[in-house]
Amino acid sequence: MKTILPVMLLGFVLFALGGCTRNNDYMPLSGATGEKIFKEACVQCHTPVSGNVMILRPEMANADAIMERVKNGKGIGMPAFPNLTGDSAQSLAEYVLINSVTR
């Protein structure tokens, strides 16, 4: 029994981190809305706190900062989305800003 718990815990951690890669090959469909992109590429890790409301730190509360983070990622927890550029990135950033509060 003492061996089962650590093995199960390790398995869970590896499963949970399975999506935390450095790059993500997600490619939005042409003309996809920010909401559609968010639901397909972001909601797995960034679930809204209540309804559609998300919390942003002040330094992330602008479209340029969001698009930069999406493009380049950050550390091991936020993969880069190199295919999310131009109008798609702008639409995603606008969706995030409209549905967020800053704290």
N, C-alpha and C positions, 0 to 999 in steps of 0.2 A: 504494500500500500504506500509506503514511503517513497518508492521509486515511481509509482504511477503519476502522482501529482506533479512532480517536476517535469516529467516527460510530457504530460498533457499541457502544462504551462508553456513549455518550450514550443510545442506544436502550435498552440494558439498564437504566441508571439510571432512565429515565422509566418503563419497564415495572415495575421493582421498587417505585417510589414510587407507582404507580397506585392501590394500596389505601390509601395514607396520606392520607386526607381528614380534614377536621375533624370531620365527623359521619358516623355509620353508621346506615343505616335498618333494620338487622337487627331483626326482631320474633320473639321466641321463641314457640313454640306453647304454649298453656296447659298447665301441668303439666310442662313440659320439665325434665328433670333438669339439675343443674349440669354434669355431664359432657357431655350432649348440647349444651347451650348453648356450652360451651367448644370442643367439636369443630366446631361450626357457625360460631362468631363469633370465636374467639380463636386457634386453633391455627395459622392462617395466619402469624401473627407471633410467637406465644409457644409455641414447640415445647419440650416437656419436655427436660431435659438427659439423663436416662436413665430408661427406662421411663416412668412417669407423673410423675416427680419434677421439680419446677420450683424455681427459686431466687428467694426474695423478700428484699428489703432489710428490715431490722428495722422501719422506719417503715410498711411496707406489709403487715406480718404480722398484720393484723386485718381482720375483715369490713367494718367501717365504712370503712377506708381503701381497700379494694378496690372497694367499691360506689361510693364517691365518685369514684375514678379512672375506673371504667367509665362512670359517668353524665356526667362532665365532660371526660374525655380529658386529654391533656397534650401541649402542643406540637404539632409536626407528625407525630410518630411514633405517637402514641396517639390515635385518633379517639374522640369521645364516642359513647356508645350511649344516646341519650335514651329509647329504647323499652324498655331493659332496667331495669326497676324492680321494687319490691316483692318478692314471693316468688321471681321469676326471678333478680333480682340477688342475693338472699340465697343461693339455691341455688348460683349460680355462685361466689360468694365462699367458701362452705363447701367446694365442690369444690376450688377453688384452694388453700385452706388445708390441707385434708387431704392434698393431693398435692404439698406444698411443704416445702422446708427453708429456714431463715432464715440468711443470711450477711451 
